Amino acid sequence: MGYVSTRMKKEINIESIVTIHYFEYMKNFVFQGESHDFWELLYVDKGEVSVRAENEWLTLHAGDIIFHRPNEFHAFESIGEKAPNLVAISFYCFSPAMHLFQKLHTTLTLEERTIISQIIAEARLAFSTPLHEPRIEQVHISAEAPFGAQQLITLYLELFLITIQRNRSSSGQLEHSPEPPLMESPANITAKQNQFQQISTYMEEHICDHLTVPLICSQFSISRSALQALFHKEKNCGAIEYFSQMKIEYAKEIIRIGTMNFTEIAHYLSYSSLQYFSKQFKKATGMSPLEYSSSVKGISNAFSHSTKEKLHP
């Protein structure tokens, strides 16, 4: 018997990556705008931005994304009270199916947000160029990039684009392949995810307080071991470690907004002293609060200056 292989169709094929960025912007940041011959997507991870696509202005909230087709002029500025965190990915793709993404702006599902996170995580491993500097116009591959890192980025991006299209398809329901057997019942998995979300929301609401494991256990009628197992399963860290990470992210946001000095931030977030806050901040970010503030301001100012030079040489 002779076997005949079937050539598999690729609806979307990423030719190359131009840049991948994860920006932490200052409040009231303004990007004057540009156009280029490749695709770019802009995803709002936190905060709000007003985005220009050609002559149309749109407001994007946390969880929203917009696609800019090649040669489309685009610009944006941060709005609202929060300093925004943005993901920008630019790439070459000549697949006919990309016409589906022209003028597309939408809110991502949890599944789609997870794929975005995987792209960013893999980019941090694959590239030697930092993701937070918007002036960088070409990524460089790290000599220490793990096996398959570059390929995973393009695969994740292709998966992301296909998933967006399928989730928003108006041509009927897609057939679903059988789910693999689970070690736990779907009801138990959903219950644990809901419990994690409830505890995470509680932490957000008490970000300025001093939370302890016994306090959280009491609040949610959960044992210490079950609490730690839940957070290690969902976030690969302990509950208090996760809460500390949340505090640092919130501190970074306050620094970018610029409404408090470092002493006020330390007191506001219930750190025992400015020195302890600075120590924890540097442990988490690799920079002191002052170094972080100077870095973000410097990058933002330099980027604003460079974009003005492009527009008005």
C-alpha positions in Angstrom: 0.0 0.0 0.0 1.4 3.4 -0.9 0.9 6.4 1.3 0.1 9.9 -0.1 0.8 12.9 2.2 -1.6 15.8 2.4 -0.1 19.3 2.1 -1.5 21.4 5.0 -2.8 24.9 4.2 -1.4 27.8 6.2 -4.1 30.5 6.5 -1.7 32.8 8.2 2.1 32.7 7.9 4.3 35.2 9.8 7.2 36.0 7.6 9.3 37.9 10.2 9.1 39.9 13.4 10.1 43.5 13.4 9.6 44.4 17.1 8.0 43.2 20.2 7.5 45.7 23.0 6.0 45.8 26.5 5.8 49.4 27.6 5.2 51.0 31.0 4.4 54.6 30.1 4.1 57.7 32.2 0.7 59.2 32.7 -0.3 61.6 29.9 2.3 60.1 27.5 1.8 61.1 23.8 3.1 59.2 20.8 3.0 61.6 17.8 2.5 58.8 15.3 4.1 57.0 12.4 3.3 54.7 9.4 5.3 51.8 8.1 5.0 48.9 5.6 4.3 46.1 8.1 1.4 45.1 10.4 1.3 46.3 14.0 -1.0 45.4 16.9 -1.4 47.4 20.1 -2.8 45.7 23.2 -3.8 47.6 26.4 -2.7 45.6 29.4 -3.5 48.3 31.9 -5.0 51.8 31.8 -6.6 53.6 28.9 -5.4 55.1 25.7 -6.8 57.1 22.8 -5.6 55.7 19.5 -5.6 57.2 16.1 -5.9 55.0 13.0 -5.6 57.3 9.9 -8.2 60.0 10.8 -10.3 58.1 13.3 -9.7 58.3 17.1 -10.8 55.4 19.3 -10.6 54.8 23.1 -9.1 51.5 24.2 -9.5 50.2 27.7 -7.6 47.5 29.5 -8.1 44.2 27.6 -8.7 45.9 24.2 -6.6 45.5 21.1 -6.3 47.3 17.7 -4.6 46.2 14.5 -2.9 48.7 12.1 -2.5 47.5 8.6 0.7 48.3 6.6 1.1 52.0 5.7 -1.7 53.1 8.0 -0.8 56.2 10.0 -1.3 55.6 13.7 -0.7 57.4 17.0 -1.9 57.3 20.6 -1.9 59.1 23.9 -2.6 57.9 27.4 -5.8 59.1 29.1 -7.5 58.5 32.3 -6.1 58.3 35.8 -3.8 55.2 35.4 -0.4 55.1 33.7 -0.9 52.6 30.8 1.0 49.3 30.2 0.9 48.5 26.5 2.0 45.6 24.3 3.1 46.4 20.7 4.0 43.7 18.2 5.0 44.5 14.6 5.5 41.9 11.9 5.5 41.1 8.2 2.6 38.9 7.0 1.4 38.7 3.4 -1.3 36.1 3.9 -4.6 37.0 2.2 -6.4 36.2 5.4 -4.9 39.3 7.0 -7.5 41.5 5.3 -9.8 40.3 8.1 -7.8 42.3 10.6 -8.0 45.7 8.8 -9.7 48.2 11.1 -10.2 45.5 13.7 -10.4 46.7 17.3 -11.9 44.3 19.9 -11.7 43.1 23.5 -9.6 40.0 24.0 -10.9 36.8 25.7 -8.9 35.2 28.6 -7.7 32.6 26.0 -6.4 35.3 23.7 -4.8 37.3 26.6 -3.0 34.1 27.7 -1.4 33.7 24.2 -0.3 37.4 24.3 1.4 36.6 27.6 3.2 33.6 26.1 4.5 35.7 23.2 5.9 38.3 25.7 7.4 35.6 27.9 9.1 33.9 24.9 10.4 37.2 23.6 12.1 37.9 26.8 14.0 34.6 26.4 14.7 35.0 22.7 15.8 38.6 22.4 18.8 40.4 23.8 17.2 43.8 23.1 15.0 45.0 26.0 11.3 45.0 25.4 10.6 48.2 27.3 12.5 50.6 25.1 10.3 52.0 22.3 13.3 53.5 20.4 14.5 50.1 19.4 13.5 49.4 15.8 15.0 45.9 15.3 15.2 43.0 17.8 18.4 41.1 18.2 18.5 37.4 19.0 20.1 36.5 22.3 23.1 34.1 22.2 21.5 32.3 25.1 18.1 31.9 23.6 16.6 28.5 24.4 16.0 26.0 21.7 13.0 26.9 19.5 12.4 30.3 21.1 12.2 32.2 17.8 9.9 29.6 16.2 7.6 29.6 19.3 7.2 33.4 18.9 5.9 33.1 15.3 3.8 30.0 16.2 2.2 31.8 19.1 1.5 34.9 17.0 0.0 32.8 14.2 -2.1 30.9 16.9 -3.2 34.3 18.3 -4.4 35.6 15.0 -6.2 32.4 14.1 -7.8 32.3 17.5 -9.1 35.8 17.2 -10.6 35.1 13.8 -12.2 31.9 14.9 -13.6 33.4 18.0 -15.2 36.2 16.0 -16.3 34.1 13.0 -19.8 34.8 11.9 -19.9 31.6 9.7 -21.5 29.3 12.2 -20.1 27.2 15.1 -16.8 25.4 14.7 -16.6 21.8 15.5 -14.6 21.1 18.7 -12.2 18.2 19.0 -12.7 15.9 22.0 -11.2 17.2 25.2 -8.3 15.1 26.7 -9.1 13.2 29.9 -8.7 15.4 33.0 -7.2 14.4 36.3 -9.9 16.5 38.0 -13.5 17.0 37.1 -14.3 20.2 35.2 -16.4 21.3 38.1 -13.5 21.1 40.5 -11.2 22.9 38.1 -13.7 25.7 37.7 -14.3 26.0 41.4 -10.5 26.3 42.1 -10.2 28.9 39.4 -13.1 30.9 40.8 -11.6 30.6 44.3 -8.2 31.9 43.0 -10.0 34.8 41.2 -11.9 35.7 44.4 -8.7 35.7 46.5 -6.8 37.7 43.8 -9.7 40.3 43.7 -9.6 40.5 47.5 -5.8 41.2 47.3 -6.4 44.0 44.8 -9.1 45.5 47.0 -6.6 45.4 50.0 -3.5 46.3 48.1 -2.8 49.1 50.6 -3.1 46.7 53.6 -0.8 44.3 55.3 -2.1 40.8 54.5 -1.0 37.6 56.0 -1.6 34.0 55.2 -3.7 33.4 58.4 -5.8 36.4 57.5 -6.5 35.2 54.0 -7.1 31.6 55.2 -9.7 32.9 57.7 -11.4 35.2 55.2 -11.9 32.4 52.6 -12.2 29.4 55.0 -9.2 27.7 53.3 -6.3 25.8 54.9 -2.7 27.2 54.7 -1.6 24.2 52.6 -4.6 24.5 50.2 -4.0 28.2 49.8 -0.3 27.7 48.9 -1.1 24.8 46.6 -3.7 26.9 44.8 -1.3 29.8 44.2 1.6 27.6 43.2 -0.7 25.9 40.6 -2.1 29.2 39.2 1.0 31.5 39.6 3.9 29.2 40.5 4.5 31.2 43.7 3.1 31.5 47.2 0.1 33.7 48.1 2.1 36.4 49.9 4.8 36.4 47.2 2.1 37.0 44.6 0.6 39.8 46.8 4.0 41.4 47.1 4.4 41.3 43.3 1.0 43.1 43.0 2.2 45.8 45.4 5.3 46.4 43.4 3.3 46.7 40.1 0.9 49.1 41.8 3.9 51.1 43.2 5.3 51.3 39.6 2.0 52.6 38.4 1.9 55.3 41.1 5.4 56.4 40.3 4.5 56.8 36.6 1.4 58.7 37.5 3.5 61.0 39.7 1.1 61.9 42.4 3.2 60.7 45.4 6.8 60.8 46.4 8.5 57.5 47.4 8.0 58.0 51.2 4.2 58.6 50.6 4.1 55.5 48.4 5.8 53.3 51.0 3.3 54.5 53.7 0.3 54.2 51.3 1.2 50.6 50.5 1.8 49.7 54.2 5.6 49.1 54.0 7.3 49.4 57.4 9.7 52.0 56.1 11.0 53.7 52.9 14.2 51.7 53.2 12.2 48.4 53.2 10.1 49.5 50.3 13.2 50.4 48.3 14.8 47.1 49.1 11.7 45.1 48.0 11.3 47.3 44.9 14.9 46.7 43.8 14.6 43.0 44.5 11.6 42.7 42.2 12.7 45.1 39.4 16.5 45.3 39.6 16.2 49.0 40.1 15.6 51.4 43.0 12.4 53.5 42.8 14.4 56.5 41.8 16.2 54.6 39.1 12.9 53.2 37.8 11.3 56.7 37.7 14.3 58.2 35.9 14.4 55.3 33.4 10.8 55.5 32.5 10.8 59.3 32.2 14.0 59.2 30.2 12.7 56.6 27.8 9.4 58.3 27.4 11.0 61.7 26.7 13.6 60.3 24.3 10.8 58.4 22.4 8.7 61.5 22.2 11.7 63.5 20.9 12.6 60.8 18.3 9.0 60.6 17.0 8.8 64.4 16.6 12.1 64.3 14.6 10.6 61.6 12.3 7.5 63.8 11.7 9.4 67.1 11.4 13.0 66.4 10.2 
